[in-house]
Amino acid sequence: MRISVIQMEIEDGNKKENIQKALSYIEKCKNDDFV
């Protein structure tokens, strides 16, 4: 049971990381006038 909780936390962290990557990519595109 403990392992699945850790795995859920890892997956949640990955989601947050992917959201941050997506947001920074959007910002980069805005800066390049690629909207």
C-alpha positions as CSV (number, residue, x, y, z in Angstrom):
1,M,0.0,0.0,0.0
2,R,2.8,2.4,0.9
3,I,4.5,1.8,-2.5
4,S,1.3,2.9,-4.4
5,V,1.2,6.2,-2.4
6,I,4.8,6.9,-3.2
7,Q,4.1,6.2,-6.9
8,M,1.1,8.5,-6.8
9,E,3.3,11.3,-5.4
10,I,5.9,10.7,-8.1
11,E,3.2,10.9,-10.8
12,D,1.7,14.0,-9.3
13,G,5.2,15.6,-9.2
14,N,5.7,14.6,-12.9
15,K,2.4,16.3,-13.8
16,K,3.4,19.5,-12.0
17,E,6.8,19.4,-13.8
18,N,5.1,18.9,-17.2
19,I,2.8,21.8,-16.5
20,Q,5.8,24.0,-15.7
21,K,7.5,22.9,-18.9
22,A,4.4,23.6,-20.9
23,L,4.0,27.1,-19.3
24,S,7.6,28.0,-19.9
25,Y,7.3,26.8,-23.5
26,I,4.2,29.0,-23.9
27,E,6.2,32.0,-22.5
28,K,9.0,31.3,-24.9
29,C,6.6,31.3,-27.8
30,K,5.1,34.6,-26.6
31,N,8.5,36.1,-26.5
32,D,9.2,34.9,-30.1
33,D,5.8,36.4,-31.2
34,F,4.7,32.9,-32.2
35,V,1.2,33.2,-30.7
